[in-house]
Amino acid sequence: MKKTLLITFFTLMITVLFSQTGFSVYPMDASIDVENPDSEYVTQGYVVNESDAELTLKWVKKAQSKPEMAEAAICDNVVCWNPSKFESEFSIAARDSSNFDFHYYPNGQAGSAVYKISVAEVDQLDNKAEMTFTINDAATTLAPMAGQEEVRIYPNPATEYFSVDGVDKLKEVIVINLVGQEVKRFKASHKAKYNVSELIRGLYLIRLIDDKEQVIKTVRLSKR
């Protein structure tokens, strides 16, 4: 009986380990402030294949709430889809990444909205990740904290170094690859140049940390 239970336990553990997602999505949560309901708003995102095999994934777009006329669309590595497209499949090569951008169209109508985007393996639909996009009506949204509305990373793309501007009380600058691994960490200083010359070409996320150990903002950096 004990042997049977042990075999069952280890079988279950192996099943759990191998059923975990072999990919990650960014951002998992994003917020968009709509200042002009006649404009288009874009949040750049990515899906990273962390496995050693090509993955075929399926995304599904659902609006939990939105103004009647508002629409949203997805741009993956296949095409920028029409807002009327609510699901599609795309493939990512092993250890590669795909752009996955969210486009929001208020179509002249102010108001808040929430969209959920699920991304799952076609061959294993319960192996999935979810992205949430929250759209805020700027008229009812609090103004950003002083010193954070003009955050800028330059040059971007960067070859040897980058600098950060527009952040008060910046303590640390962390460089993260698209697999989520920290590859560089810098102690921040005024007008500093952060050396990334040894990093390979590609996209990175720059996480800015303040003196209270809080994340101020995460910004995309292209390394050439």
N, C-alpha and C positions, 0 to 999 in steps of 0.2 A: 504493500500500500504506500509506504514512504517513497519507494523508488518510483512508483507511478506518479505521485504528487511532485517529486523532484523533476521528473522528465517533463511533466505538464508545465511546471513553473518555468523551466529553462526554455521550453518551446515557446511559451508566451513571451518571455523576455526577448528572445531572438526575433519574434514576429514584431514586437513593439519597436525594437531598434531599427529593423529594416523597413518599417512603415513610416518612419519619420521623414519629413520633407527633405528632398535632395536639392532644394532651391530656396531662395529667400527673396523677399520683395522689399522695395524701398520707394516711397515712405510707407510705413504701415498706417500712419495717421498724418493727415495734412489739413491745414486750415487756409481758406481763401477768403480774403476780405474784398467784397465787391464795392468799389467806389463809384463806378459808372456802369449802370445796367445795360448800356449799349455796347460795351466792350467784350472782348474774349479774354478769359483767364486760363493760364496754363500752369500746371504743376508738373515738373519733370520728375520722372520716376524710372526705376530699373527693376528687372527681374534677373537674378543671378543663378546660373546653373552650377551648383556646388558639387555635382556628381561627376563621375568619370565616363558617363555615357550621354548621348543626346537625349534631351527630354522634349516631349510634345505636351504642351500645356493648353488648358482651356480657361479663358476668362469669362466671367459673367458679371454684367453691370446691372445694379438694381438701385433705383431711387427710393429711399425710405421716406423722404419728404422733399418737396420742391414747389416753387411757384409754378402755376399752370403752364406758362409759356417757356420756361427755362428748359434747357437741354444740356446733355453732356456727351462727350465722345472720348474714345480711347485711340491712341496711336501706339501700335506695337511694332515689331520688326518686320511686319508684312506690309502694313499700310496705315494711314490715318483714316480711321473708319468714320462713316457718317453717323450722326447722333442716333439714327434709327437702328443701328446695329447694337444689339444687346449682349451678344456672346460670339466668341470666335476662338479658333485654335491657332497656335504658333509654336515653332520649334526653336530650341536653343542648343547649340553645340556644347559638348562637354567642357566644363570649366570656362564657359563664356557667359556673356551677359547680353541682355536685350533692353533697348529703351522701352519705356512703358509710361507714356505721358497721358495725363488727364486734362481734358479741355472742357471748360465750363462756359456755356453761352446763356446769359440771363435773358437775351432777346427782348431787352427793354423793360423787363419786369423785375423790380426790386423784391428782396425777400431772402430768407434763409433756406438752406437745403442741406441734405445729407445723402451721400451716395456711398454704397458698399460695393467693392469690386472683389470678387473671389477669384483666385487663381489656383487651379488644380491640375494634377497629372491626368491626362486622358485615360491612361490604363489603370489609374487608381484614384478615383475622384474624391475619396475621403482623405487623400493626402493633399492638403490645400493650405493656402495662406490667404489672409484677408486684408484689404486696404480700405481705409475709411477717409472720405473727403468731406469735410465740413465747410459749407459756404456760409459766410456771415454777411449780413447787410451792414455796410460800413456806417450807415446812419445810426445804427443801434449798437455798434461795436466800440468798445473803449479804445482810445488812442494808444498807440504803442508806447512803451516806456521810453523816456528820454535817453538818447544816445544809442538806441537800438534800431531805429527806423532806417538808418543810412549805412548799415553794415556792408562793407565792400572788401573783397579779396582780389588782389591784383599783383602782378599780371595774371590773367586767367584767359587762356592757357598759360601755364608756367613751365619753364625749362630748368632753371637752376634754383629759384627761390620764389617765395610769394610773401606779401605783406598783408596786414589786416588794418582796415581803417573804419572809423565810425563806431567803435565800441568803448564804453567806459568801464573801468575796473576789470579789464581782461587779465586773467591769471594764467590760463594754459590754452595752448592750441594743440589739438589732437588730430592726427591724420589717420583715416580709416579707409581700408580698401573696400570694394563692393561685396566682399564675402563677409564683412563685418569685423575683420581683424585690425587691431591697432598696429600701425607700422611706424609711426613717429609720434613723439610727444615733445612739445617745446614749452619752456617757461616764457611767458609773454613779457614783452617790454615795448615801450613806446617806439614806433617807427622801426621795429625789428624786421629783419629779413630772415625768413624761415627756409632753411636749406632742404630741398627735396631732389637734388641733382642725382642721387643714387637710386631713386625710385624708378621702376619701369614705367613705360608709357601706359597711359590709361586714365580712367576716371577714379577720383578719390572723393571722400567726404571729409570736410574740415569742420570739426566740432569745436566751438568756442565756449570756454568755461570761465565764469566770473569768480570773484573773490569769495563768493558764498558756495562755491562748488556746484553752481547751477548751470545748466546748458543754456547759453544765450541764444545760440542759433547754430544750425548745421547748414553748410554751404557746399555746393559741388565745385570741385577743382579738376580741371583737365591738365594732366601732366604730359608734356611732349619731350 
